[in-house]
Amino acid sequence: MSEKRTCLYERHIALNARMVPFGGFEMPIQYTDIIDEHTAVRTKCGVFDVSHMGEVLVTGEQAEEFVQYIFTNDIAGAPVGKVFYGMMLHENGGTVDDLLVYKVAADQFFLVINAANIDKDYAWIEKQAKAFKVKTENQSDYYGQLAVQGPDAERIVEEVLGLKCSELVFYTFKKVDVEGETIILSRTGYTGEDGFEIYGSHSFTQRQWDKLMEHEVKPCGLGCRDTLRFEVGLPLYGDELTDELTPLEAGLGFFAKLDKENFIGKDALVKQKTEGLTRKVVGIELKDKAIPRHGYEIVADGKVVGYVTTGYNSISTGKSVCMALVDIDFAKLGTEVGVQIRKKVFPGVVVKKKFYEKSYKQ
């Protein structure tokens, strides 16, 4: 099956981006250098093409009830304009996907799902929707999406794109009528920095990208999107969350509201919490300079006790760090473990998963 292309594909090629397959799309991994792009987002501003992400609109008289049932976070009675992060779960508590839910109206919710999971997620959502008076619409092919991220993001969005955004606080959004269409502008992101995500038609997305390039905003690829999200402890589906991993095991229990009415997978999470976890995703800092990559084994007491989910030499801190899924006996902060990197075991210690402090506008 050939990879899909976003509406900005030709522009990436024109910028000599290095393209790789990701989530069923041909996507830019980097334009110049991952370190440069990463640093631009941490210190100034960068823009990402995230048009590969999926969008699903849920409407109808039971829309809120339905989203409450399939989503771990609690959206009951939320104001229009609020954004929520959470997961959709299997009955056994494993994760179908992590996603954003935008409350557009009392009977209308906009779901943003991961590119690699669009077909799987939408089929799952449709299946669950049969028991509710709702309509679901996969709008993934309509929307392009830009993520403008970094300390200068607000100024760039207002001055370069002409979109007023300063009144938005973190995890809120608004609809804006502009250039003959209605777009969605949210103060959200996946970098640990202040920033905005902009959803519009393909032609609108292309025009905004061109404006940003004219003003020399740094184009950023998926390479630094991963290093940025990793440093602040944000999960990537397929690494820190999977069909087999629950939000509790991923250390994301805050987003699974066990005190709300029933949602799919709730019983499994309650049982897991009551009985206690057997494994957990933790942070590990190595004492030497080495890069712990996905799948490398974590060892302690002469045995394998887990594996690396994501690892890097952190660009912002210079430390060799990773997130890893380990047996619960080795998950406590300060526990000494080793990471098997090729033929050598590098000593490390369990630390908090957040290797760099987030910088959001609350």
KOLNU-432112 format. One line per 4 residues: number of its first residue (from 1); their letters; for each residue z, y, x of C-alpha. Coordinates in pm, whole numbers. Example, Ala and Ser with C-alpha at 12.3 -4.5 7.8 and 13.67 -1.06 7.14 Angstrom:
% residues 2
1 = as = 780/-450/1230  714/-106/1367
END
This chain:
% residues 362
1 = msek = 0/0/0  -100/335/145  163/606/181  164/898/-61
5 = rtcl = 131/1256/62  320/1564/-52  146/1885/-159  218/2027/189
9 = yerh = 58/1742/387  -241/1948/510  -6/2225/623  204/1978/824
13 = ialn = -111/1851/996  -219/2209/1072  120/2266/1240  71/1951/1452
17 = armv = 371/1782/1292  445/1427/1398  397/1229/1076  576/902/994
21 = pfgg = 609/682/685  932/753/494  1023/640/143  661/562/59
25 = femp = 535/901/184  375/1029/503  634/1285/611  687/1517/910
29 = iqyt = 959/1383/1142  935/1691/1366  710/1988/1441  826/2096/1784
33 = diid = 1153/1936/1884  1441/1790/1679  1702/1982/1882  1523/2317/1825
37 = ehta = 1484/2250/1454  1844/2130/1416  1975/2437/1601  1764/2674/1388
41 = vrtk = 1932/2542/1072  2282/2562/1224  2233/2916/1356  1956/3089/1156
45 = cgvf = 1732/2925/896  1485/2640/859  1268/2507/578  1211/2142/486
49 = dvsh = 940/1990/270  1140/1760/41  865/1720/-219  893/1343/-175
53 = mgev = 1219/1345/-374  1206/1218/-732  1284/1413/-1049  1371/1269/-1389
57 = lvtg = 1432/1476/-1704  1668/1336/-1968  1663/1505/-2310  1793/1430/-2659
61 = eqae = 2102/1447/-2876  2280/1179/-2669  2165/1313/-2330  2514/1402/-2206
65 = efvq = 2664/1076/-2333  2384/881/-2163  2415/1059/-1826  2794/1012/-1840
69 = yift = 2733/638/-1887  2495/594/-1591  2657/843/-1349  2987/816/-1161
73 = ndia = 3082/1184/-1162  3221/1357/-1472  2981/1600/-1639  3164/1624/-1974
77 = gapv = 3161/1976/-2112  3017/2124/-1792  2856/2468/-1817  2478/2502/-1810
81 = gkvf = 2376/2579/-1451  2616/2334/-1285  2498/2073/-1034  2683/1745/-970
85 = ygmm = 2658/1489/-691  2733/1124/-761  2592/774/-787  2434/532/-1031
89 = lhen = 2586/185/-995  2514/-176/-1073  2770/-358/-1286  2915/-506/-963
93 = ggtv = 2980/-156/-823  2695/-164/-570  2490/155/-557  2155/189/-734
97 = ddll = 2115/536/-579  2297/859/-505  2161/1162/-684  2206/1517/-810
101 = vykv = 2245/1595/-1181  2155/1944/-1303  2280/2051/-1647  1982/2244/-1787
105 = aadq = 2101/2266/-2150  2353/2090/-2375  2092/1822/-2446  1893/1836/-2120
109 = fflv = 1971/1703/-1771  1754/1705/-1458  1816/1416/-1216  1706/1431/-851
113 = inaa = 1674/1089/-689  1574/952/-348  1204/915/-267  1224/550/-163
117 = nidk = 1395/462/-492  1183/651/-747  1019/347/-910  1333/131/-895
121 = dyaw = 1556/409/-1027  1326/512/-1310  1285/154/-1430  1665/115/-1423
125 = iekq = 1718/447/-1607  1461/353/-1874  1629/16/-1925  1972/177/-1977
129 = akaf = 1824/449/-2203  1717/201/-2473  2067/202/-2624  2076/585/-2655
133 = kvkt = 1894/853/-2852  1735/1007/-2545  1394/1063/-2392  1341/1011/-2019
137 = enqs = 1049/1159/-1828  957/1088/-1466  845/1432/-1339  825/1334/-972
141 = dyyg = 447/1384/-952  469/1737/-1094  734/1891/-870  712/2010/-514
145 = qlav = 1044/2094/-348  1149/2314/-57  1493/2320/106  1565/2654/276
149 = qgpd = 1879/2593/484  2100/2782/726  2324/3090/756  2026/3323/691
153 = aeri = 1899/3125/388  2019/3371/123  1850/3666/292  1527/3471/346
157 = veev = 1507/3349/-16  1570/3701/-148  1360/3903/96  1074/3668/187
161 = lglk = 1038/3474/-139  1157/3755/-368  1394/3524/-555  1735/3672/-636
165 = csel = 1996/3413/-544  2308/3586/-409  2500/3536/-735  2466/3157/-717
169 = vfyt = 2769/2972/-581  2755/2629/-418  2630/2356/-653  2498/2589/-922
173 = fkkv = 2138/2667/-1020  1923/2880/-1245  1577/2864/-1394  1350/3150/-1291
177 = dveg = 1024/3261/-1456  799/3355/-1167  425/3348/-1092  344/3214/-1439
181 = etii = 582/2916/-1436  948/2825/-1463  1105/2705/-1141  1451/2570/-1058
185 = lsrt = 1651/2741/-782  1979/2581/-673  2237/2656/-405  2241/2301/-270
189 = gytg = 2133/2113/41  2176/1818/271  2256/1991/600  2618/2111/584
193 = edgf = 2494/2471/591  2446/2727/316  2106/2688/157  1881/2660/-144
197 = eiyg = 1651/2400/-297  1349/2525/-491  1160/2308/-740  820/2419/-868
201 = shsf = 458/2315/-913  255/2204/-614  66/2534/-597  388/2737/-622
205 = tqrq = 546/2525/-346  242/2577/-122  253/2956/-173  625/2976/-89
209 = wdkl = 576/2762/222  297/2995/337  521/3301/290  797/3138/495
213 = mehe = 553/3048/774  420/3406/781  777/3526/838  830/3269/1114
217 = vkpc = 1094/3065/933  1127/2742/1134  958/2439/973  1193/2141/1006
221 = glgc = 1120/1771/984  1311/1471/856  1438/1401/1209  1677/1694/1208
225 = rdtl = 1746/1654/836  1907/1325/938  2099/1463/1238  2226/1756/1028
229 = rfev = 2345/1548/731  2499/1290/964  2712/1544/1153  2886/1657/834
233 = glpl = 2941/1303/705  2681/1301/426  2547/952/341  2187/832/349
237 = ygde = 2091/572/91  1999/256/278  2257/326/551  2596/439/412
241 = ltde = 2513/346/52  2321/35/-56  2283/-209/-346  2574/-400/-189
245 = ltpl = 2796/-104/-93  3021/72/-344  3114/443/-333  3473/340/-251
249 = eagl = 3359/142/52  3142/438/156  3445/669/142  3291/860/-150
253 = gffa = 3550/773/-413  3595/1144/-493  3257/1132/-671  3344/825/-879
257 = kldk = 3574/952/-1153  3770/645/-1257  3968/846/-1513  3662/924/-1727
261 = enfi = 3539/701/-2008  3324/403/-1930  3034/421/-1687  2826/137/-1546
265 = gkda = 3015/-18/-1253  3350/142/-1341  3527/-191/-1404  3415/-322/-1064
269 = lvkq = 3544/-8/-889  3879/-22/-1071  3913/-387/-968  3819/-304/-608
273 = kteg = 4067/-18/-594  4344/-232/-744  4283/-529/-514  4219/-312/-207
277 = ltrk = 3906/-265/4  3798/-531/252  3564/-297/443  3496/74/474
281 = vvgi = 3255/324/630  3432/516/909  3349/754/1191  3361/633/1553
285 = elkd = 3356/851/1863  3248/689/2189  3423/775/2512  3096/765/2710
289 = kaip = 2750/912/2659  2554/643/2480  2363/635/2152  2497/390/1892
293 = rhgy = 2200/309/1670  2178/163/1319  2262/-208/1317  2449/-218/1651
297 = eiva = 2762/-433/1630  3119/-300/1628  3354/-532/1817  3733/-560/1847
301 = dgkv = 3974/-838/1942  3681/-1038/2081  3492/-1055/1752  3232/-861/1551
305 = vgyv = 3411/-643/1292  3125/-431/1160  2800/-252/1235  2669/101/1290
309 = ttgy = 2510/261/982  2395/584/1155  2455/704/1510  2351/989/1739
313 = nsis = 2449/1196/2034  2556/1485/1808  2337/1788/1876  2602/2037/1759
317 = tgks = 2900/1886/1944  2746/1689/2233  2958/1386/2144  2831/1029/2101
321 = vcma = 2935/941/1747  2842/710/1464  2926/606/1113  2996/235/1083
325 = lvdi = 3090/-19/817  3396/-205/951  3650/-459/830  3942/-277/667
329 = dfak = 4186/-390/940  3992/-172/1186  3932/130/960  4249/327/1033
333 = lgte = 4213/656/1222  4288/609/1590  4195/238/1597  4023/143/1923
337 = vgvq = 3696/-48/1886  3384/-115/2093  3018/-60/2018  2776/-320/2155
341 = irkk = 2482/-124/2297  2234/-368/2447  2433/-576/2700  2731/-344/2733
345 = vfpg = 3031/-271/2510  3118/99/2498  3478/186/2404  3534/410/2106
349 = vvvk = 3796/524/1857  3793/555/1477  3778/922/1370  3700/1115/1052
353 = kkfy = 3338/1082/939  3290/1459/949  3194/1534/1310  3108/1899/1239
357 = eksy = 3256/2142/985  3047/2227/680  2965/2592/618  2900/2647/246
361 = kq = 2923/2961/33  3180/2876/-233
END
